[in-house]
Amino acid sequence: MSNLDDVISLIECKISRVIQVAERLRCDNEQLKRQVDELSGLFDAKSLEVTVLESKYQSLKLTKTLASSSEDVKIVKLQVNQMVREIDKCIALLNR
């Protein structure tokens, strides 16, 4: 009978350790999920910031080109045409 009690006690001890490990892993998992959500939000914000900065850069580049000599008029026209095409593509995507 003592041997059976020892086996039961050992099983209870192991079950207790498994429960502790599972709880710790559950807490770690929740923490990692929060961290993923936080980093995802940060990534989205930075992506938006990059898009805005790229747009500002394109505008600045166009402004600089417009301010340059009349020889660059052809380049300016090409850039304006490219921007118009991009706007047309965006409008077409919105109309879908």
C-alpha positions in Angstrom: 0.0 0.0 0.0 2.9 2.3 0.8 4.3 1.8 -2.7 0.9 2.8 -4.2 0.8 5.9 -2.1 4.3 6.8 -3.2 3.3 6.4 -6.9 0.2 8.6 -6.4 2.3 11.2 -4.6 4.8 11.2 -7.4 2.1 11.6 -10.0 0.5 14.4 -8.1 3.8 16.2 -7.9 4.5 15.8 -11.6 1.0 17.0 -12.4 1.5 20.1 -10.2 4.8 20.9 -12.1 3.1 20.5 -15.4 0.3 22.9 -14.3 2.9 25.4 -13.2 4.8 25.2 -16.5 1.6 25.5 -18.5 0.6 28.6 -16.5 4.0 30.2 -17.0 3.8 29.4 -20.7 0.3 30.9 -20.9 1.6 34.1 -19.3 4.6 34.3 -21.6 2.3 33.7 -24.6 0.0 36.6 -23.5 3.0 38.9 -23.1 4.3 38.0 -26.5 0.9 38.6 -28.1 0.8 42.1 -26.5 4.3 42.7 -27.8 3.3 41.6 -31.3 0.3 43.9 -31.2 2.4 46.8 -30.0 5.1 46.2 -32.7 2.4 45.8 -35.4 1.0 49.2 -34.5 4.4 50.7 -34.5 5.1 49.2 -37.9 1.9 50.5 -39.3 2.7 54.0 -38.0 6.2 53.9 -39.5 4.9 52.7 -42.8 2.4 55.6 -42.9 5.2 58.0 -42.0 7.4 56.6 -44.8 4.6 57.0 -47.3 4.0 60.6 -46.2 7.8 61.4 -46.4 8.0 59.8 -49.9 5.1 61.9 -51.0 6.8 65.1 -49.6 10.1 64.1 -51.3 8.3 63.7 -54.7 6.7 67.1 -54.2 10.0 68.7 -53.3 11.7 67.0 -56.2 9.0 68.3 -58.6 9.2 71.8 -57.1 13.0 71.8 -57.5 12.6 70.7 -61.1 10.0 73.4 -61.8 12.4 76.0 -60.3 15.2 75.0 -62.6 16.0 76.2 -66.1 13.6 76.0 -69.0 15.7 73.2 -70.5 14.2 70.9 -67.9 10.6 71.6 -69.0 10.5 68.2 -70.8 11.5 66.4 -67.6 8.9 68.3 -65.6 6.2 67.4 -68.2 7.2 63.7 -67.9 7.0 63.8 -64.2 3.6 65.5 -64.2 2.3 63.0 -66.7 3.6 60.2 -64.5 1.8 61.7 -61.5 -1.4 62.0 -63.5 -1.2 58.4 -64.5 -0.7 57.3 -60.9 -3.7 59.4 -59.9 -5.8 57.8 -62.6 -4.7 54.4 -61.4 -5.8 55.3 -57.9 -9.1 56.6 -59.1 -9.7 53.4 -61.1 -8.9 51.3 -58.0 -11.4 53.4 -55.9 -14.1 52.9 -58.5 -13.9 49.1 -58.4 
